[in-house]
Amino acid sequence: MKLISYTYSVAILSAILLLSSISGVAVAPINPNDVSQAEAPRYGGTLVFLRISDSSTLNPLLTIDDPSFLVANQIFSSLIDRGLDEKGNLVYRPDLAERWEISPDGLTYTFYLRKNVKWHDGKPLTSADVKFTFDLYLDPKLALPQRPFFAVIDNITTPDDYTVVFHLKEPSPILMPLGFAFWRNHMIIPKHLYEGTDIWNNPYNEKPIGSGPFKFVEWVKGDRIVLEKNKDYYIKGLPYLDRIIYKVAPNTASQIAALETGEAGAINMVPEPEVKRLQGIEGIYVFPIFTALGLTNYLGMNQGTSPAGNENPILMNKKVRHAILHAINRQEIIDLALGGFGKVQHSWVSSALKDFYEPNVPKYEYDPKKAEQLLDEAGYPRGPDGYRFELRLYYTAGDTPRERGSEIIKSQLDKVGIKVKLVSADWPTLKEWITVKYDYDLAWFGHATGPDPDRLFVYYHSSAIAPGSWQFVRYNNSEVDRLWDESRKTVDPAKRAELFKRMQMIMMEDLPIIPIQERVLFAAARTEYRGLNETGAYWYCNHFDRVWWTKGSLATPEAAEAKIKEVESKLKEYQAGNWGKVDEALAKLQEAKKALSEGKYDTAVSSAEAALKIPTPPPPIGLYATVAVVIIAIAAAAGYFFVRRRKM
């Protein structure tokens, strides 16, 4: 059977991958790395990376939250990677798999693994690890959040240690973009450390062993996670950095201050109101991130039902949900809290996904009078205190834009008689309240709607409702489920797009969420760290193996170590050969070793080379013989004259 090679695969709409396609965005070109193309990357250095919240786990199978993936994606690797070509189109690239093939009937995906990949504990990574990982993704008992993306897989076979074959039940339009090459990636975990264990409570969830460019060192909960360079990384010459330290800085003000002083090298997200100010600071660059994904900002509403209960009966009334949206001035929130970037969102699909977006969805323009009318009709008149009812609005502590946005929403809803209590917490706590206990009313969230809107299956399809999942609004509409299921079997792009447009019309009438903003996110870094902005399309979902520090060394750590070993071996020979000043040379070599341990690889090489020049060779054997003859001759002559003189 003839196979079609997909080593570098088909592009997805370039329009969704360009930040400029999102109207309302006006960001001057930010090119801190203009010179980086002409510079050779340097080795060494530590990147201190600040984030607002700590990770909840370092097992990439158990979560899809940002603080966890931010770190896990540097420790683990996936079958394939993805990025953008020069035209802004999505392309697939090798990662653990060096190449792959898809059968003409679309039912067989074959991946050929690299043969030089090791886990961080030295064990080889093989097809058994890949099969083990995907069997976990497919296990209905585990109900992992990524499982819906792989439901089309029938079984997995491993013909040899470096070949993995996925056999599908039917052709799938989403398996490549959202399965194997999903923007967060679906990472492979080690079979030899997880087989036969409780995956949820395995100790390696907090002390992970991966195969990626950086190795786990330590995790001080609530403070920092330290990673160090993987010297056995399967891509020769990478990574450039020696280590990455992910520190928790619980508010954006402290993050920005640390960036300005140089205490930090990068921060994960810059609050929109701070973008323009930071652009003007020397030594700092700001760049858009996740530009390929059609980002959104919204309020989730606790209006569904589930075995866990805790649904809010007020929010189960559709007129109340409509009233809340009419009462919120979204443009005011964007202008006053979100830096003026992006534009008002009208659907759960971003308008950046031009083929999928339905422009005729209900718009729910700002209309407080309409809101009051709907609330009255819903049976919630104002009480003696002027309020109809009270809702709790949750947001992540330290997220300044959403905190400001929450205050504006509180004020706006107050005007129509809805009392709002603002509640903030760190991310792990907030995630527990909202996605597990359903103990909330309204909650700020955001998601990416690209590269394919099917990735929101886990947010809105009723089959995804489960404690801990992202279906925390517990939306349940059988017609939407039917259309969504049909879209997953529809290979024709135009027909799939039409199905998503029909879903949008239904869902925006049901209104399970309050859409706020088609969002633009930014990160910032010190200019001495090159290459960070080149990861912007998918940001931290890319490995940071090509990020480098301008104050590092041109010499590789491997070259420095090899030079030291070479010189050390030579000095031992000199020592055995009675050369002079060898002790002085060995002391100089200690300086080279110290420089190596400090990541100063150029200094290590130069010090080692200098040490080799210090020893002085012993005199030649012939010279010793000549001197001895001369001494003997002199002694003989002296003896002769001495004897003769005595006779006289």
TAMO-V111529 format. One record per residue. N is the residue number from 1. RES is the residue in one small letter. PHI is phi as a letter, one per 40 degrees, with the letter a starting at -180 (none if undefined). OMEGA is omega in whole degrees, -180 to 180 (* if undefined). Layout:
N/RES/PHI/OMEGA
N/RES/PHI/OMEGA
This chain:
1/m/none/-179
2/k/c/-179
3/l/b/180
4/i/b/-179
5/s/c/-179
6/y/b/180
7/t/c/171
8/y/b/-163
9/s/b/-170
10/v/c/179
11/a/c/172
12/i/b/-175
13/l/d/180
14/s/c/-179
15/a/c/-178
16/i/c/-175
17/l/b/-178
18/l/b/180
19/l/c/-177
20/s/c/180
21/s/c/180
22/i/c/-177
23/s/c/-180
24/g/g/-180
25/v/c/178
26/a/b/-179
27/v/b/179
28/a/c/178
29/p/d/-177
30/i/b/-175
31/n/b/179
32/p/c/-173
33/n/b/-180
34/d/d/-177
35/v/c/-173
36/s/c/-179
37/q/c/-179
38/a/c/-178
39/e/c/172
40/a/c/178
41/p/d/-180
42/r/b/-177
43/y/b/176
44/g/h/177
45/g/g/179
46/t/b/175
47/l/c/173
48/v/c/-173
49/f/b/-176
50/l/c/176
51/r/a/-174
52/i/c/-174
53/s/b/177
54/d/c/176
55/s/c/174
56/s/c/177
57/t/a/174
58/l/b/171
59/n/c/-173
60/p/c/179
61/l/c/-168
62/l/c/-176
63/t/a/171
64/i/b/-180
65/d/c/-175
66/d/d/-176
67/p/d/179
68/s/c/-180
69/f/c/178
70/l/d/-178
71/v/c/-174
72/a/d/-176
73/n/c/174
74/q/c/-177
75/i/c/-175
76/f/b/177
77/s/b/-179
78/s/b/177
79/l/c/-180
80/i/b/178
81/d/b/176
82/r/a/179
83/g/a/-179
84/l/b/174
85/d/c/-176
86/e/c/178
87/k/c/179
88/g/g/179
89/n/c/177
90/l/c/175
91/v/b/178
92/y/c/-176
93/r/b/180
94/p/c/168
95/d/b/174
96/l/c/176
97/a/c/179
98/e/c/175
99/r/a/180
100/w/a/-179
101/e/b/175
102/i/b/-178
103/s/c/-179
104/p/d/180
105/d/c/177
106/g/g/-175
107/l/b/-178
108/t/b/176
109/y/b/-179
110/t/b/-180
111/f/b/179
112/y/b/-173
113/l/c/169
114/r/c/-178
115/k/b/-177
116/n/b/-176
117/v/c/177
118/k/b/168
119/w/c/-177
120/h/c/175
121/d/c/175
122/g/g/179
123/k/c/178
124/p/c/174
125/l/c/-177
126/t/b/179
127/s/c/178
128/a/c/178
129/d/c/-179
130/v/c/179
131/k/c/180
132/f/d/-179
133/t/c/-178
134/f/c/173
135/d/c/176
136/l/c/177
137/y/d/-175
138/l/c/-175
139/d/c/-178
140/p/c/180
141/k/c/180
142/l/c/180
143/a/f/179
144/l/c/-175
145/p/c/-179
146/q/c/-173
147/r/d/-178
148/p/d/-179
149/f/c/-176
150/f/b/-177
151/a/d/-177
152/v/c/-179
153/i/c/179
154/d/c/178
155/n/a/-177
156/i/b/177
157/t/b/-179
158/t/b/-179
159/p/d/176
160/d/a/-175
161/d/c/-174
162/y/b/177
163/t/b/178
164/v/b/-179
165/v/b/177
166/f/b/179
167/h/b/-174
168/l/c/175
169/k/c/-179
170/e/a/178
171/p/d/-177
172/s/b/178
173/p/c/-173
174/i/b/-172
175/l/c/179
176/m/c/-175
177/p/c/-175
178/l/b/178
179/g/c/-175
180/f/c/-176
181/a/b/-180
182/f/d/-173
183/w/c/174
184/r/c/-177
185/n/g/174
186/h/b/-168
187/m/c/-177
188/i/c/179
189/i/b/-174
190/p/c/179
191/k/c/-174
192/h/c/179
193/l/b/-176
194/y/b/-177
195/e/c/178
196/g/g/-180
197/t/b/172
198/d/c/-173
199/i/d/-177
200/w/c/-175
201/n/b/178
202/n/c/-178
203/p/c/179
204/y/c/172
205/n/c/-179
206/e/b/175
207/k/b/-167
208/p/c/170
209/i/b/-178
210/g/b/178
211/s/b/-175
212/g/c/-173
213/p/c/-179
214/f/b/-178
215/k/b/177
216/f/c/177
217/v/b/-180
218/e/a/175
219/w/b/173
220/v/c/-172
221/k/d/179
222/g/g/-177
223/d/b/-173
224/r/a/168
225/i/b/-177
226/v/b/175
227/l/b/176
228/e/b/-178
229/k/d/173
230/n/c/-176
231/k/c/179
232/d/b/-179
233/y/d/-172
234/y/c/174
235/i/c/-173
236/k/d/178
237/g/g/-180
238/l/b/-4
239/p/c/179
240/y/c/-178
241/l/c/175
242/d/c/-178
243/r/a/173
244/i/b/176
245/i/b/177
246/y/c/-179
247/k/b/176
248/v/c/173
249/a/b/-164
250/p/c/175
251/n/a/-174
252/t/c/179
253/a/c/180
254/s/c/177
255/q/c/-178
256/i/c/178
257/a/c/180
258/a/c/178
259/l/c/-179
260/e/c/-179
261/t/c/-177
262/g/g/177
263/e/c/177
264/a/b/178
265/g/c/-179
266/a/a/173
267/i/b/-170
268/n/c/-179
269/m/b/178
270/v/c/176
271/p/d/-176
272/e/d/-179
273/p/c/-177
274/e/c/-172
275/v/d/-175
276/k/c/179
277/r/c/-179
278/l/c/179
279/q/c/-177
280/g/c/-177
281/i/c/-180
282/e/c/178
283/g/g/-180
284/i/b/172
285/y/b/-179
286/v/b/-178
287/f/a/179
288/p/c/-179
289/i/b/-178
290/f/f/-176
291/t/c/-177
292/a/c/-162
293/l/b/-180
294/g/g/-174
295/l/c/177
296/t/b/176
297/n/b/-177
298/y/a/172
299/l/b/172
300/g/c/-179
301/m/b/-180
302/n/c/-173
303/q/b/-177
304/g/b/178
305/t/b/176
306/s/a/178
307/p/d/-179
308/a/c/-179
309/g/g/179
310/n/g/177
311/e/c/179
312/n/c/-177
313/p/c/178
314/i/c/-177
315/l/c/175
316/m/c/178
317/n/c/-176
318/k/c/179
319/k/c/177
320/v/c/180
321/r/c/177
322/h/c/-178
323/a/c/-180
324/i/d/-179
325/l/c/177
326/h/c/-177
327/a/c/-176
328/i/b/176
329/n/c/-173
330/r/c/179
331/q/c/177
332/e/c/178
333/i/c/179
334/i/c/-176
335/d/c/-172
336/l/c/-176
337/a/b/-171
338/l/b/172
339/g/g/-179
340/g/g/-179
341/f/c/179
342/g/g/-179
343/k/a/-179
344/v/c/180
345/q/c/-179
346/h/b/-179
347/s/a/175
348/w/c/173
349/v/b/180
350/s/c/177
351/s/c/177
352/a/c/176
353/l/c/-166
354/k/d/-178
355/d/c/-176
356/f/b/-173
357/y/c/176
358/e/b/-176
359/p/c/-175
360/n/c/177
361/v/c/175
362/p/d/-173
363/k/c/179
364/y/f/-180
365/e/c/180
366/y/c/-176
367/d/a/-178
368/p/d/180
369/k/c/177
370/k/c/179
371/a/c/-180
372/e/c/180
373/q/c/-180
374/l/c/179
375/l/c/176
376/d/c/-180
377/e/c/-179
378/a/c/178
379/g/g/179
380/y/b/178
381/p/c/176
382/r/c/176
383/g/c/-180
384/p/d/-180
385/d/c/179
386/g/g/-178
387/y/b/179
388/r/c/178
389/f/a/-180
390/e/b/176
391/l/b/175
392/r/b/179
393/l/b/-175
394/y/b/174
395/y/a/-178
396/t/c/178
397/a/d/180
398/g/g/178
399/d/c/-172
400/t/d/-180
401/p/d/-180
402/r/c/175
403/e/c/178
404/r/c/178
405/g/c/179
406/s/c/179
407/e/c/178
408/i/c/179
409/i/c/178
410/k/d/-180
411/s/c/-178
412/q/c/-180
413/l/c/177
414/d/d/-177
415/k/c/179
416/v/b/174
417/g/g/176
418/i/b/179
419/k/c/-177
420/v/b/174
421/k/b/-179
422/l/c/-179
423/v/b/178
424/s/b/178
425/a/a/175
426/d/c/-171
427/w/d/-179
428/p/d/179
429/t/c/-180
430/l/c/180
431/k/c/178
432/e/c/-179
433/w/d/-169
434/i/c/-172
435/t/c/-180
436/v/b/-177
437/k/c/-176
438/y/f/-177
439/d/c/-179
440/y/a/173
441/d/b/176
442/l/b/180
443/a/a/175
444/w/c/174
445/f/a/175
446/g/a/173
447/h/a/175
448/a/c/-179
449/t/c/179
450/g/b/6
451/p/c/178
452/d/a/-175
453/p/c/177
454/d/c/178
455/r/c/178
456/l/c/174
457/f/d/-176
458/v/c/179
459/y/c/-168
460/y/b/178
461/h/c/-174
462/s/c/-180
463/s/c/-180
464/a/c/-180
465/i/c/178
466/a/a/178
467/p/d/-179
468/g/g/-180
469/s/c/179
470/w/c/175
471/q/c/-175
472/f/c/173
473/v/c/178
474/r/f/177
475/y/c/-176
476/n/a/178
477/n/b/-174
478/s/c/180
479/e/c/176
480/v/c/177
481/d/d/-178
482/r/c/180
483/l/c/-179
484/w/c/178
485/d/c/179
486/e/c/-179
487/s/c/-178
488/r/c/178
489/k/b/-175
490/t/c/-178
491/v/c/-179
492/d/c/-175
493/p/d/-178
494/a/c/180
495/k/c/177
496/r/c/-179
497/a/c/180
498/e/c/178
499/l/c/179
500/f/c/177
501/k/c/177
502/r/c/178
503/m/c/-179
504/q/c/180
505/m/c/180
506/i/c/-174
507/m/c/-179
508/m/c/167
509/e/c/176
510/d/c/177
511/l/f/176
512/p/c/178
513/i/b/172
514/i/b/180
515/p/c/-177
516/i/b/-168
517/q/a/164
518/e/c/-161
519/r/c/170
520/v/b/180
521/l/b/-180
522/f/b/170
523/a/b/-180
524/a/a/-179
525/a/a/171
526/r/c/-176
527/t/c/179
528/e/c/176
529/y/b/-177
530/r/c/170
531/g/g/-179
532/l/c/-178
533/n/c/178
534/e/c/176
535/t/c/-169
536/g/d/-177
537/a/d/179
538/y/b/174
539/w/f/-172
540/y/c/174
541/c/c/170
542/n/c/170
543/h/c/175
544/f/c/-176
545/d/c/-179
546/r/b/174
547/v/c/-178
548/w/a/-173
549/w/b/-175
550/t/c/180
551/k/c/179
552/g/c/-175
553/s/b/174
554/l/c/177
555/a/c/177
556/t/c/177
557/p/c/179
558/e/c/179
559/a/c/179
560/a/c/-180
561/e/c/179
562/a/c/179
563/k/c/179
564/i/c/179
565/k/c/179
566/e/c/-179
567/v/c/-180
568/e/c/178
569/s/c/-179
570/k/c/-179
571/l/c/176
572/k/c/176
573/e/c/-180
574/y/c/-179
575/q/c/179
576/a/c/-179
577/g/c/176
578/n/g/175
579/w/c/178
580/g/c/175
581/k/g/179
582/v/c/178
583/d/c/178
584/e/c/179
585/a/c/179
586/l/c/176
587/a/c/178
588/k/c/179
589/l/c/176
590/q/c/176
591/e/c/179
592/a/c/179
593/k/c/178
594/k/c/178
595/a/c/178
596/l/c/-179
597/s/c/-180
598/e/c/180
599/g/g/179
600/k/c/-169
601/y/c/176
602/d/c/179
603/t/c/179
604/a/c/180
605/v/c/-178
606/s/c/179
607/s/c/178
608/a/c/179
609/e/c/178
610/a/c/179
611/a/c/-178
612/l/c/-178
613/k/c/-174
614/i/c/-174
615/p/d/177
616/t/b/-176
617/p/c/176
618/p/c/178
619/p/c/178
620/p/c/-180
621/i/c/180
622/g/c/179
623/l/c/177
624/y/d/-178
625/a/c/180
626/t/c/180
627/v/c/-179
628/a/c/179
629/v/c/-180
630/v/c/-179
631/i/c/179
632/i/c/-179
633/a/c/179
634/i/c/-180
635/a/c/-180
636/a/c/180
637/a/c/-180
638/a/c/180
639/g/c/-180
640/y/c/-179
641/f/c/180
642/f/c/-180
643/v/c/-178
644/r/c/-178
645/r/c/-180
646/r/c/178
647/k/c/180
648/m/c/*
